[in-house]
Amino acid sequence: MDQALGVLQDVQHQYSAHIPPLHLYRRRMMTFWESLSALGDSRALFPLATVLALFLPASHRRLLWRWATAIIVVAATTLASKIAFMGWGFGLEHLDFTGISGHAAMSSVLYPVTLWLLASGRSRHLRAWAVAGAGLAVAIGYSRLPLRAHSPSEIIIGLSLGLAASAWVLRHGQTLGNILAVHGRAALLTIAAAMTTPILLADLHTHDLVKAAAKTLSGRTQAFERQNLRGNSSPDRSHH
């Protein structure tokens, strides 16, 4: 009996030794969410789209203009929603909405079209590549929840806006599916630009720039924060 109990204890000890502590698991998960969220950083997305656009052939010029229009509209709408809240407190308390998630909106207007273009002329399943890009955008949007960067409403609205824009861009792209849109070297350069630009601009934080713009436009010394929405309070205002 004692021998059997000793064997059982040894097995339990060996099993527990392979289970990482809870805090280590949480740290690894946070690292995962941060890495996934980094794929939606505007410092990576805008260079990716810019370099990719430079190498598109003339046959894709109309699609390129539609994509550029969609990016500008989505970016401007997202920026306006953030400035409206930070500068004047325009938000929706019952939805915990303080502005559209930029990661969700920009990822969903860029990745579906990007993967579609990279697969154009190489694969017959372009719709599947666009759906994969949409799935990546959804994952990036979701990563903002455990990081406590956005509320569900801000992410859902961002994804809805960006995915609708991507669908509009690709709506008439079927005729271009058999044409090679991006050559191998251009694809590698596009990926390199997306990976290196955030490193080169490590000190540039777009959230701080948006906050500074909101304070300048509204004349406030302090921008509205989420706790102001929940507490119905207002930061001090400075008149110029």
Rosetta blueprint (number, residue, H / E / L):
1 M L
2 D H
3 Q H
4 A H
5 L H
6 G H
7 V H
8 L H
9 Q H
10 D H
11 V H
12 Q H
13 H H
14 Q H
15 Y H
16 S H
17 A H
18 H L
19 I L
20 P L
21 P L
22 L H
23 H H
24 L H
25 Y H
26 R H
27 R H
28 R H
29 M H
30 M H
31 T H
32 F H
33 W H
34 E H
35 S H
36 L H
37 S H
38 A H
39 L L
40 G L
41 D L
42 S H
43 R H
44 A H
45 L H
46 F H
47 P H
48 L H
49 A H
50 T H
51 V H
52 L H
53 A H
54 L H
55 F L
56 L L
57 P L
58 A H
59 S H
60 H H
61 R H
62 R H
63 L H
64 L H
65 W H
66 R H
67 W H
68 A H
69 T H
70 A H
71 I H
72 I H
73 V H
74 V H
75 A H
76 A H
77 T H
78 T H
79 L H
80 A H
81 S H
82 K H
83 I H
84 A H
85 F H
86 M H
87 G H
88 W H
89 G L
90 F L
91 G L
92 L E
93 E H
94 H H
95 L H
96 D L
97 F E
98 T L
99 G L
100 I L
101 S L
102 G H
103 H H
104 A H
105 A H
106 M H
107 S H
108 S H
109 V H
110 L H
111 Y H
112 P H
113 V H
114 T H
115 L H
116 W H
117 L H
118 L H
119 A H
120 S L
121 G L
122 R L
123 S L
124 R L
125 H L
126 L H
127 R H
128 A H
129 W H
130 A H
131 V H
132 A H
133 G H
134 A H
135 G H
136 L H
137 A H
138 V H
139 A H
140 I H
141 G H
142 Y H
143 S H
144 R L
145 L L
146 P L
147 L L
148 R L
149 A L
150 H L
151 S L
152 P H
153 S H
154 E H
155 I H
156 I H
157 I H
158 G H
159 L H
160 S H
161 L H
162 G H
163 L H
164 A H
165 A H
166 S H
167 A H
168 W H
169 V H
170 L H
171 R L
172 H L
173 G L
174 Q H
175 T H
176 L H
177 G L
178 N L
179 I L
180 L L
181 A L
182 V L
183 H L
184 G H
185 R H
186 A H
187 A H
188 L H
189 L H
190 T H
191 I H
192 A H
193 A H
194 A H
195 M H
196 T H
197 T H
198 P H
199 I H
200 L H
201 L L
202 A L
203 D L
204 L L
205 H L
206 T H
207 H H
208 D H
209 L H
210 V H
211 K H
212 A H
213 A H
214 A H
215 K H
216 T H
217 L H
218 S H
219 G L
220 R E
221 T L
222 Q L
223 A L
224 F L
225 E L
226 R H
227 Q H
228 N H
229 L H
230 R H
231 G H
232 N L
233 S L
234 S L
235 P L
236 D L
237 R E
238 S L
239 H L
240 H L
